[in-house]
Amino acid sequence: MPKTLTHVAPIYDICKTYLENAIEGPFFKEPIPERKWQDPDQWMDFLGHQVASPLGIPAGPLLNSKWTTLAARLGFDILTYKTIRSYEHPAHPLPNVIFVETEGALTHDRMGQFVKPLNHEPLTPEELAITNSFGNPSRTTEYLQIDIHLAVHALEKGQVLIVSVFGTGSNLQELKKDFIKTALLAKESGAPIVEANFSCPNVSAGGTLYHDPEMCYELAKALVDALGDTPLIIKMGVFTAYDNMEQVIQSLARAGVRAICGINTVPMKVIDDNEEPVLGEDRLQSGICGSPIRPLALEFVHDAHTIIRQHSLDLEVLGCGGITSPEHFDTFLKYGAKAALTATGMMWDPYLAHKWH
């Protein structure tokens, strides 16, 4: 793989399939920098767990225990295990990741419009933008039971694992049943914290659950009741209306959710110069990640923090989207995030946390 941005090869090989990356990766052969840990009395409380820093990885790039362990060794302390299902499910075929040219930051009025592939590999953190289209693949339950256990026990004190889960169903009852089944699979495999993905733009159903306050309450309440003392986080995407966001966040707090995480990727259509869909006719829309989505992510964090404060809600905010340089972590924390998480940024710059530390 060519070395870009930091002259270190990305840890994910976009020319290989998702399964090849899971089995053969992560692709990192560089030295692990020595880390100077803060005294434990300076660590922060994160949903009942003591963590050494507010830096983490959201659901996406940590495909299994090998990946979570590497990220932890590289200085990330809040690790999210790639979204799992209650059953084995294949990834979308290649291509899954393409560099894109967004011509600047993405905004609300540009969501759902068209972007084109970048004709070269990104050379700077600000140029780093990709579309990712995987379709929430998942390994067998037997594999997950063993591997999640391994991921948890490979972490150091001061680090914690979140397991992201996704449910499917043709109606609310089926959806609720499958979400609970997957969440309990995560908990029984040792997950200290569970995150429910209500916002995946790369699947035909389930990508806009987070817009519906009543649906959010029903699903979240069922999950909270099933998980008991295991904290629940809800993963969300971009809101186009503040009052909708306010209603949803209040409903989640009422259900007993402990934190919200946003944003997920921004849905866009990726086309070539002939206006043909780059990912294929059945995948015209996919999620955009990387630097151009940072303004929307910061808006989410600011608005969520404001709503929580104004209504005195018992919720934390995890911020992610567009963190590609060390100073971006601090910006998210200043906007009100309890933790700042990077996915695309760390895939192309594995030393991102080390630079912040």
C-alpha positions as CSV (number, residue, x, y, z in Angstrom):
1,M,0.0,0.0,0.0
2,P,1.3,3.5,-0.8
3,K,2.1,5.8,2.1
4,T,0.1,9.0,2.3
5,L,-0.5,11.9,4.6
6,T,2.0,10.9,7.3
7,H,4.2,8.6,5.2
8,V,2.7,5.7,7.1
9,A,0.5,3.3,5.2
10,P,-3.1,3.3,6.2
11,I,-4.1,0.4,8.5
12,Y,-7.0,-0.6,6.2
13,D,-6.3,-1.7,2.6
14,I,-9.1,-0.4,0.4
15,C,-8.1,-2.8,-2.4
16,K,-8.9,-5.8,-0.2
17,T,-12.4,-7.0,0.8
18,Y,-13.8,-6.4,4.2
19,L,-13.2,-10.0,5.2
20,E,-9.6,-10.0,3.9
21,N,-9.0,-6.9,6.0
22,A,-10.6,-8.5,9.1
23,I,-8.5,-11.7,8.7
24,E,-5.2,-10.3,7.4
25,G,-5.2,-6.8,9.0
26,P,-4.7,-4.4,10.5
27,F,-1.9,-3.5,8.2
28,F,0.5,-1.7,10.6
29,K,4.2,-2.5,10.8
30,E,5.5,0.7,12.4
31,P,6.8,1.2,15.9
32,I,4.3,1.6,18.7
33,P,5.3,4.9,20.5
34,E,5.8,4.7,24.2
35,R,3.0,6.3,26.1
36,K,3.3,8.3,29.3
37,W,0.1,7.5,31.3
38,Q,-1.6,10.0,33.6
39,D,-2.0,9.1,37.2
40,P,-5.3,7.2,37.7
41,D,-6.6,10.0,39.9
42,Q,-6.6,12.2,36.8
43,W,-8.6,9.7,34.7
44,M,-12.2,10.5,33.8
45,D,-15.5,8.7,34.5
46,F,-17.1,7.4,31.3
47,L,-20.4,5.8,31.9
48,G,-19.2,4.2,35.1
49,H,-15.8,3.2,33.8
50,Q,-12.5,5.0,34.5
51,V,-10.7,5.9,31.3
52,A,-7.3,7.6,30.9
53,S,-8.4,10.0,28.1
54,P,-11.4,11.2,26.2
55,L,-10.0,9.9,22.9
56,G,-11.6,7.0,21.1
57,I,-12.7,5.2,17.9
58,P,-16.4,5.1,16.8
59,A,-18.1,2.1,15.2
60,G,-16.5,1.3,11.8
61,P,-12.7,0.6,11.5
62,L,-12.2,-1.8,14.4
63,L,-13.1,-5.0,12.7
64,N,-12.2,-7.5,15.5
65,S,-10.1,-7.9,18.6
66,K,-6.8,-7.5,16.6
67,W,-8.0,-4.0,15.5
68,T,-9.3,-2.9,18.9
69,T,-6.0,-4.1,20.5
70,L,-3.9,-2.1,18.1
71,A,-6.0,1.0,18.5
72,A,-5.6,0.8,22.3
73,R,-1.9,0.4,22.0
74,L,-1.8,3.5,19.8
75,G,-3.3,5.6,22.6
76,F,-7.1,5.4,22.0
77,D,-8.9,4.6,25.2
78,I,-12.6,4.3,24.2
79,L,-12.8,1.6,21.6
80,T,-15.9,0.7,19.6
81,Y,-16.1,-2.8,18.2
82,K,-17.5,-2.8,14.6
83,T,-21.3,-3.0,14.4
84,I,-22.5,-6.6,14.8
85,R,-25.8,-8.3,13.9
86,S,-27.5,-11.3,15.5
87,Y,-26.6,-13.4,12.4
88,E,-23.7,-13.8,9.9
89,H,-24.0,-11.2,7.1
90,P,-21.7,-10.5,4.2
91,A,-20.3,-7.1,3.3
92,H,-21.1,-5.3,0.1
93,P,-18.8,-6.3,-2.7
94,L,-15.8,-4.1,-3.6
95,P,-15.4,-1.2,-3.9
96,N,-16.2,-0.4,-0.3
97,V,-14.0,2.7,0.1
98,I,-13.3,5.4,-2.5
99,F,-11.6,8.7,-2.0
100,V,-14.0,11.6,-2.9
101,E,-13.8,15.2,-3.8
102,T,-16.4,17.2,-1.9
103,E,-15.3,20.7,-2.9
104,G,-15.2,21.9,0.6
105,A,-17.3,21.2,3.7
106,L,-20.6,19.4,3.5
107,T,-23.7,21.3,4.6
108,H,-27.3,20.6,5.2
109,D,-28.4,21.8,1.8
110,R,-25.8,19.6,0.1
111,M,-26.9,16.3,1.8
112,G,-28.1,13.7,-0.7
113,Q,-26.5,15.5,-3.6
114,F,-23.6,14.3,-5.8
115,V,-19.9,14.1,-5.2
116,K,-17.2,12.6,-7.5
117,P,-14.2,10.4,-6.8
118,L,-10.9,12.1,-6.1
119,N,-8.4,11.5,-8.9
120,H,-5.5,11.1,-6.5
121,E,-4.8,9.9,-3.0
122,P,-5.3,12.7,-0.3
123,L,-2.2,14.5,0.6
124,T,-3.3,16.4,3.6
125,P,-5.7,15.8,6.6
126,E,-8.1,18.4,5.2
127,E,-8.3,16.6,1.9
128,L,-9.0,13.2,3.5
129,A,-12.6,12.3,2.5
130,I,-14.0,8.9,1.6
131,T,-17.2,7.1,0.9
132,N,-17.6,3.9,2.8
133,S,-20.2,1.3,1.8
134,F,-20.0,-1.9,3.7
135,G,-23.7,-2.7,4.6
136,N,-23.1,-3.7,8.3
137,P,-21.4,-7.0,7.7
138,S,-21.2,-9.4,10.7
139,R,-19.4,-12.6,11.6
140,T,-21.0,-15.7,13.1
141,T,-22.3,-15.5,16.7
142,E,-19.8,-18.2,17.7
143,Y,-16.9,-16.0,16.4
144,L,-18.3,-12.9,18.1
145,Q,-18.7,-14.6,21.4
146,I,-15.0,-15.5,21.5
147,D,-13.6,-12.4,19.8
148,I,-15.5,-9.8,21.9
149,H,-14.2,-11.5,25.0
150,L,-10.7,-11.3,23.6
151,A,-11.1,-7.6,22.7
152,V,-12.2,-6.8,26.3
153,H,-9.4,-8.6,28.0
154,A,-6.7,-7.2,25.8
155,L,-7.3,-3.7,27.0
156,E,-5.3,-1.9,29.7
157,K,-6.7,-0.4,32.8
158,G,-8.0,3.0,31.8
159,Q,-9.5,1.7,28.6
160,V,-13.0,0.5,27.8
161,L,-14.8,-1.4,25.0
162,I,-18.1,-0.5,23.4
163,V,-19.8,-3.0,21.1
164,S,-22.0,-1.5,18.4
165,V,-25.2,-3.5,17.5
166,F,-27.7,-3.3,14.7
167,G,-31.2,-4.9,14.4
168,T,-33.4,-5.7,11.5
169,G,-37.1,-6.4,11.1
170,S,-40.2,-5.6,9.0
171,N,-42.1,-4.1,11.9
172,L,-41.4,-2.6,15.3
173,Q,-41.8,-5.9,17.2
174,E,-39.4,-7.7,14.9
175,L,-37.0,-4.9,15.0
176,K,-37.2,-4.7,18.8
177,K,-36.7,-8.4,19.2
178,D,-33.6,-8.5,16.9
179,F,-32.0,-5.4,18.5
180,I,-32.4,-7.0,21.9
181,K,-31.1,-10.4,20.7
182,T,-27.9,-8.6,19.3
183,A,-27.5,-6.4,22.4
184,L,-27.6,-9.4,24.7
185,L,-25.1,-11.2,22.4
186,A,-22.8,-8.3,23.0
187,K,-23.4,-8.2,26.7
188,E,-23.1,-11.9,27.3
189,S,-19.8,-11.9,25.3
190,G,-18.4,-9.4,27.8
191,A,-19.2,-5.9,26.4
192,P,-19.0,-3.4,29.2
193,I,-21.0,-0.9,27.1
194,V,-23.4,-1.4,24.2
195,E,-24.2,1.1,21.4
196,A,-27.3,0.7,19.2
197,N,-26.9,1.9,15.7
198,F,-30.0,3.8,14.7
199,S,-28.3,5.6,11.8
200,C,-26.6,3.5,9.2
201,P,-27.0,5.1,5.7
202,N,-25.5,2.1,3.9
203,V,-28.4,-0.3,4.4
204,S,-31.9,-0.3,2.9
205,A,-33.6,-0.1,6.2
206,G,-32.6,1.2,9.7
207,G,-30.7,4.3,8.5
208,T,-33.2,6.9,9.7
209,L,-34.6,5.4,12.9
210,Y,-33.1,8.2,14.9
211,H,-35.5,10.8,13.3
212,D,-38.6,9.2,15.0
213,P,-39.0,10.1,18.7
214,E,-41.6,7.5,19.4
215,M,-39.7,4.7,17.6
216,C,-36.5,5.8,19.4
217,Y,-38.2,5.6,22.7
218,E,-39.8,2.2,22.1
219,L,-36.6,0.6,20.9
220,A,-34.3,2.3,23.4
221,K,-36.6,1.5,26.4
222,A,-36.7,-2.2,25.4
223,L,-32.9,-2.3,25.1
224,V,-32.3,-0.5,28.4
225,D,-34.7,-2.9,30.1
226,A,-33.0,-5.9,28.5
227,L,-29.4,-4.7,29.2
228,G,-30.0,-3.9,32.9
229,D,-26.9,-2.3,34.4
230,T,-25.0,-2.3,31.1
231,P,-25.0,1.3,29.7
232,L,-26.6,2.0,26.4
233,I,-25.5,4.5,23.8
234,I,-27.5,5.5,20.7
235,K,-25.6,6.2,17.4
236,M,-27.3,9.0,15.5
237,G,-26.8,10.9,12.2
238,V,-27.4,14.5,11.1
239,F,-30.6,16.3,12.0
240,T,-32.0,18.8,9.6
241,A,-34.4,20.3,12.2
242,Y,-33.5,21.4,15.7
243,D,-36.9,20.7,17.2
244,N,-36.8,17.1,15.9
245,M,-33.4,16.6,17.5
246,E,-34.7,18.0,20.8
247,Q,-37.7,15.6,20.8
248,V,-35.6,12.6,20.0
249,I,-33.0,13.4,22.7
250,Q,-35.7,13.9,25.3
251,S,-37.3,10.6,24.3
252,L,-34.0,8.8,24.6
253,A,-33.3,10.3,28.0
254,R,-36.7,9.2,29.2
255,A,-36.0,5.7,28.0
256,G,-32.9,5.5,30.2
257,V,-30.2,5.8,27.5
258,R,-26.9,6.9,29.0
259,A,-25.3,8.6,26.0
260,I,-25.7,9.6,22.4
261,C,-23.0,9.4,19.7
262,G,-23.0,11.5,16.5
263,I,-22.6,11.9,13.7
264,N,-22.6,8.8,11.5
265,T,-21.5,9.3,7.9
266,V,-23.3,11.9,5.7
267,P,-25.4,10.3,2.9
268,M,-24.4,11.4,-0.6
269,K,-24.5,10.0,-4.2
270,V,-21.1,9.2,-5.7
271,I,-21.0,9.4,-9.5
272,D,-18.2,9.4,-12.1
273,D,-17.7,11.9,-15.0
274,N,-20.3,10.1,-17.0
275,E,-22.8,10.5,-14.1
276,E,-22.8,6.8,-13.5
277,P,-22.9,5.5,-9.9
278,V,-19.4,4.5,-8.9
279,L,-20.5,1.8,-6.4
280,G,-23.1,0.3,-8.8
281,E,-26.7,0.9,-9.6
282,D,-27.9,-0.6,-6.4
283,R,-25.6,1.5,-4.3
284,L,-26.2,5.0,-5.6
285,Q,-26.1,6.5,-2.1
286,S,-23.5,5.9,0.5
287,G,-21.9,7.5,3.5
288,I,-19.2,10.2,3.3
289,C,-16.6,10.3,6.0
290,G,-13.6,12.4,6.8
291,S,-12.7,16.0,7.0
292,P,-15.6,17.6,5.1
293,I,-18.2,16.3,7.6
294,R,-16.6,18.0,10.6
295,P,-18.8,21.2,10.6
296,L,-21.9,19.1,10.6
297,A,-20.5,16.9,13.4
298,L,-19.6,19.9,15.5
299,E,-23.1,21.3,15.0
300,F,-24.5,18.0,16.2
301,V,-22.3,18.1,19.4
302,H,-23.1,21.7,20.1
303,D,-26.8,21.3,19.7
304,A,-27.0,18.1,21.6
305,H,-25.0,19.5,24.5
306,T,-27.3,22.6,24.5
307,I,-30.5,20.5,24.6
308,I,-29.2,18.3,27.3
309,R,-28.1,21.3,29.4
310,Q,-31.4,23.2,28.9
311,H,-33.6,20.2,29.9
312,S,-31.2,18.9,32.6
313,L,-31.0,15.5,31.0
314,D,-28.8,12.7,32.3
315,L,-27.0,12.1,29.0
316,E,-23.5,12.3,27.7
317,V,-22.5,13.2,24.2
318,L,-19.8,11.4,22.2
319,G,-18.6,13.4,19.2
320,C,-17.3,12.0,15.9
321,G,-17.0,13.0,12.3
322,G,-14.1,14.6,10.5
323,I,-11.4,14.4,13.2
324,T,-8.3,14.2,11.0
325,S,-5.8,16.3,13.1
326,P,-4.9,16.2,16.8
327,E,-6.3,19.7,17.5
328,H,-9.8,18.5,16.3
329,F,-10.1,16.4,19.4
330,D,-9.9,19.5,21.5
331,T,-12.5,21.3,19.4
332,F,-15.0,18.6,19.9
333,L,-14.4,18.6,23.6
334,K,-14.8,22.3,23.7
335,Y,-18.2,22.0,21.9
336,G,-19.5,19.8,24.7
337,A,-18.4,16.2,23.8
338,K,-17.5,13.9,26.7
339,A,-15.4,11.9,24.3
340,A,-14.0,12.7,20.8
341,L,-13.8,9.8,18.4
342,T,-12.0,9.4,15.0
343,A,-12.5,6.7,12.4
344,T,-11.2,7.8,9.0
345,G,-8.6,10.0,10.6
346,M,-7.0,7.1,12.5
347,M,-7.2,4.7,9.6
348,W,-4.9,7.0,7.6
349,D,-2.9,8.4,10.5
350,P,-2.5,5.7,13.2
351,Y,-0.4,8.1,15.3
352,L,-3.2,10.6,15.7
353,A,-3.8,9.8,19.4
354,H,-0.1,9.7,20.1
355,K,0.3,13.2,18.7
356,W,-2.6,14.5,20.9
357,H,-1.1,12.8,24.0
